[in-house]
Amino acid sequence: MTRQTGVPPQPRPKRSLGQHFLRDKTYLERMLQAAEISTGDCVLEIGPGTGVLTAALAATGADVTAVELDDLLAEKLAEEYADEPNVTIVHGDILEIDLVTLVGADTSNDRGRVHARGYKSGYKVVANLPYYITSAILRRLLEAKPPPASATIMVQKEVAERICAEPGDMSLLAVSVQYYAAPHFVTVVPAGAFYPRPKVDSAIVRLDVHARPIIDGVSNDRYFAVVRAGFSQRRKQVANSLSAGLAMPKQQVRDALEGADIDPRRRAETFSLQEWRTICVALGDT
């Protein structure tokens, strides 16, 4: 039996799951081009919805695993792709599923690219992410073992711009994503390309996960503790924010920053990732 290629199901979107289904196929092609999907690639799709993107991914010859939280949509997709060996539909929550099991990562064999940190990371993520849990999904993917080799995602346009920001307009989200991956803004996707129409435009972003950590000599926990403290009071000078966020005497922070040739009057959004490393080293492990 072959998969039917008629009109995909059009269930009533659930607001609780932030469902907006892409209906303009122009942007499917843009996503596929940006993701550079080839036959045999291992692809993870998050929130396939009615399966429009799933069908496009499957047509490339890639091995597609699509994770859908909505029980009715997951059931429909499972029936639709029951006889297609290169598509697996998983009913579950991407924030809770074990990614190692999900993508079949097995370091006991030599299939796929072995990541410099010691685990397999050859799969690619392609997804139209729900607005309300975008940050949580990104953190889940980028901190995962194994992480994807790349993630081509459709997100709220404002979020895409924040992810791709440069020093002068950085945010905690920008630092958090760029610590793990290099972002590339692909294109804007207008609100009218979705059903139901969201209130804002979206955008496609590709994240190329770093093969090796770009920040060395500082632990992840310490790095992000300092960065979070720095962004805790964005309107204030970084010395004040760090002092409050890390419970350190203000003068001690100022002296440490000046000793590292960092102006304590600057604000968090002006710092590059490497400058945050310099700040971490200057402040020590206290």
C-alpha positions in Angstrom: 0.0 0.0 0.0 1.3 3.4 -0.9 0.8 6.6 1.0 -2.1 8.7 -0.2 -1.0 12.1 -1.6 -4.4 13.9 -1.4 -5.2 16.9 0.7 -3.7 16.6 4.1 -6.0 16.5 7.1 -7.0 19.9 8.4 -7.9 19.4 12.1 -8.9 22.3 14.3 -5.5 23.8 15.5 -5.0 23.7 19.2 -4.1 27.0 20.8 -2.6 25.2 23.8 0.0 23.6 21.6 0.7 26.8 19.6 -0.3 25.1 16.3 0.1 27.1 13.1 0.3 24.9 10.0 2.5 26.0 7.1 0.4 26.0 3.9 2.6 28.0 1.4 4.9 25.3 -0.2 7.3 28.0 -1.4 8.8 28.1 2.1 9.1 24.3 2.3 11.5 24.5 -0.6 13.5 27.2 1.1 13.7 25.1 4.2 14.9 22.1 2.3 17.5 24.1 0.4 18.8 25.7 3.6 18.9 22.3 5.4 20.8 20.6 2.5 18.9 17.3 3.0 20.2 14.4 0.9 19.3 10.8 0.5 20.3 8.8 3.5 20.5 11.7 5.9 19.1 11.1 9.4 16.5 13.9 9.9 14.6 14.8 13.1 11.4 16.8 12.5 9.7 18.4 15.6 5.9 19.0 15.5 5.1 17.7 12.0 1.4 18.8 12.4 -0.5 17.8 9.2 2.7 16.4 7.6 3.3 18.9 4.9 7.0 19.3 5.8 7.2 15.5 6.5 6.2 14.7 3.0 8.8 17.1 1.5 11.5 15.6 3.7 10.5 12.0 2.9 10.6 12.8 -0.8 14.4 13.6 -0.5 15.1 10.0 0.4 16.2 10.9 3.9 15.4 8.8 7.0 12.9 11.0 8.8 11.8 10.7 12.4 8.9 13.0 13.2 7.9 13.7 16.8 4.3 14.9 17.3 2.7 15.7 20.7 -0.9 16.0 19.4 -2.4 12.5 19.8 -4.8 12.8 16.9 -2.3 14.2 14.5 0.3 11.6 15.5 -2.3 8.8 14.9 -3.2 10.2 11.4 0.5 10.5 10.4 1.3 7.1 11.7 -1.4 5.6 9.5 -0.4 7.7 6.5 3.3 6.6 6.7 2.8 3.1 8.0 4.2 1.5 4.8 7.0 3.9 4.2 10.3 2.5 5.7 12.1 5.9 5.7 9.6 7.7 7.9 9.0 7.0 11.6 6.2 8.8 13.5 6.7 9.2 17.2 4.0 10.3 19.5 5.6 12.2 22.4 7.1 15.3 23.8 10.4 16.4 22.4 11.3 18.0 25.7 11.1 14.6 27.4 12.1 12.0 24.9 15.6 10.5 25.1 17.3 11.9 21.9 19.9 9.1 21.9 17.2 6.5 21.5 15.2 8.7 19.1 17.9 9.3 16.5 19.5 5.8 17.0 22.8 7.2 18.2 25.1 4.3 18.9 28.8 4.9 19.6 29.5 1.2 19.5 29.5 1.3 15.7 31.0 3.6 13.1 27.8 4.8 11.4 27.6 8.6 11.2 30.1 11.3 12.1 31.7 11.0 15.5 31.6 14.3 17.3 34.8 15.8 18.9 33.2 15.6 22.3 32.9 11.8 21.9 29.4 11.1 20.7 27.7 10.6 17.3 26.1 13.8 15.9 25.3 13.2 12.2 21.6 13.9 12.3 19.9 17.1 11.1 16.9 18.9 12.6 14.3 20.5 10.4 11.2 21.9 12.1 8.5 24.6 12.4 8.8 25.2 16.1 5.9 26.3 18.3 6.5 29.9 19.4 5.8 29.3 23.1 8.5 26.7 23.6 11.1 27.7 21.0 13.8 28.5 23.6 13.2 25.3 25.6 13.5 23.2 22.4 16.6 24.9 21.3 18.2 24.4 24.7 17.2 20.7 24.6 18.7 20.2 21.2 21.9 22.2 21.6 22.8 20.7 25.0 21.9 17.2 24.0 24.3 14.3 23.6 24.3 13.7 20.7 23.5 17.2 19.4 22.4 17.6 15.7 25.0 18.5 13.1 22.6 21.3 12.1 19.1 22.6 12.8 17.1 24.4 10.2 14.1 25.9 12.0 11.2 28.2 11.5 10.6 30.5 14.4 9.0 33.8 15.2 10.9 36.5 13.2 11.8 38.5 16.3 13.3 35.4 17.9 15.3 34.7 14.7 16.7 38.2 14.8 17.7 37.8 18.4 19.4 34.5 17.7 21.4 36.0 14.9 22.3 39.2 16.8 25.8 40.6 16.9 27.6 42.4 19.8 25.8 45.7 20.4 22.4 43.9 20.3 23.1 40.6 22.1 20.7 38.9 24.4 20.9 35.9 26.7 19.2 33.9 23.9 21.8 35.0 21.4 24.7 34.0 23.7 23.1 30.7 24.6 22.6 29.7 21.0 25.8 31.0 19.6 27.8 29.2 22.3 26.8 26.0 20.7 26.1 26.9 17.0 26.7 29.4 14.3 23.3 30.9 13.2 22.4 32.0 9.7 19.3 34.0 8.9 17.7 32.5 5.8 14.5 34.3 5.0 11.3 35.9 6.4 8.1 33.8 6.2 5.0 36.0 6.2 2.1 35.3 8.6 -0.1 34.6 5.6 1.9 31.5 4.8 0.3 29.7 7.8 -3.1 28.4 8.9 -4.4 29.8 11.2 -2.6 33.1 10.5 -0.4 34.1 13.5 -0.1 37.7 14.6 3.5 38.0 13.6 5.8 36.9 10.8 8.2 34.0 11.1 11.7 33.4 9.7 13.9 30.4 8.7 17.2 30.1 10.5 19.9 27.5 10.1 22.1 26.6 13.1 25.4 24.9 12.3 26.5 23.2 15.6 30.1 23.7 16.4 32.2 20.6 16.0 34.3 21.7 19.0 33.6 24.1 21.9 34.5 27.7 20.9 34.9 28.6 24.6 37.7 26.9 26.4 39.1 27.1 29.9 35.7 27.9 31.5 33.1 25.3 32.5 29.6 25.6 30.9 28.0 26.1 34.3 30.4 28.9 35.3 30.1 30.6 31.9 26.3 30.8 31.9 26.2 31.7 35.6 28.2 34.8 34.7 26.3 35.5 31.5 22.9 35.2 33.2 24.1 37.6 36.0 25.3 40.0 33.3 21.9 40.1 31.6 19.9 40.1 34.9 19.7 43.9 34.8 20.2 44.9 31.2 19.7 48.6 31.7 22.5 48.7 34.2 26.2 48.8 33.7 27.7 45.3 33.6 29.7 45.8 36.8 26.4 46.5 38.7 24.6 43.6 37.1 27.4 41.1 37.9 27.8 42.4 41.4 24.1 41.8 42.1 23.8 38.6 40.1 26.9 36.9 41.6 26.6 38.4 45.1 30.1 39.9 44.8 31.2 43.3 46.1 30.9 45.9 43.4 34.4 47.3 43.8 35.8 43.8 43.5 33.9 43.3 40.2 35.0 46.7 38.9 38.7 46.0 39.8 38.5 42.5 38.1 37.0 43.9 34.9 39.4 46.8 34.7 42.3 44.4 35.2 41.1 42.5 32.2 40.8 45.7 30.1 37.0 45.5 30.2 35.2 48.8 30.7 32.8 48.1 33.7 30.4 50.8 32.4 29.5 48.8 29.3 26.2 46.9 29.1 25.6 43.2 28.6 24.3 43.5 25.0 27.7 44.9 23.8 29.8 41.8 24.7 30.9 39.1 22.4 31.1 35.4 23.5 34.9 35.6 23.9 34.6 38.8 26.0 32.2 36.9 28.3 35.0 34.3 28.6 37.4 37.0 29.5 35.0 38.2 32.2 34.7 34.7 33.6 38.4 34.3 33.9 38.8 37.8 35.4 36.2 37.1 38.1 37.6 33.7 39.0 35.6 30.8 40.4 34.1 32.6 43.3 
